[in-house]
Amino acid sequence: MPPLAIKPQDLSLLGAVIFEFMKDNNISMREFADMANVTRPGLRTMCLKTNNPTPRSIARLAKAMNKSPLELYQLACFNKELNPDKPDLIDKAIKEFDSVLRDMWELVQELPEQDRPSDLELVNQALDTLRSCIPRQ
């Protein structure tokens, strides 16, 4: 498998600490991933500015580095401030679908039970609603 090289400018603060640890201990990313009980691609992703690891992952990293999980968590939180999440089109579509479906579900709760659409019908109606909002080109 080819190395998962990361440019220094793409590292988060947490990623920089992780890379410094690997350098100081003369270990590869694969070795550190094994020590932290995470996948190598997962470790790579956790080191990037565009990602914020879960608290569970942070705890694993901290244990492998013999550091305080709170120290690493603070770095991850600071990364969120410096690099706020910018949802992509798929995230936006899912969020909008969720919002429409929730609103429709609340509306049908006012109907007598025998007049309410099934869950599948409600999902299809939500999808139809979203489709009608998309401008045709």
CORTA-V764955 format. One record per helix or strand of 3 or more residues. SS is the DSSP state (alpha for helix, beta for strand). FROM is the first residue (numbers start at 1). LEN is the number of residues. If there is no record, write none. Layout:
ss:SS from:FROM len:LEN
ss:SS from:FROM len:LEN
This chain:
ss:alpha from:8 len:3
ss:alpha from:13 len:12
ss:alpha from:29 len:8
ss:alpha from:40 len:8
ss:alpha from:55 len:11
ss:alpha from:69 len:14
ss:alpha from:89 len:20
ss:alpha from:113 len:3
ss:alpha from:119 len:15
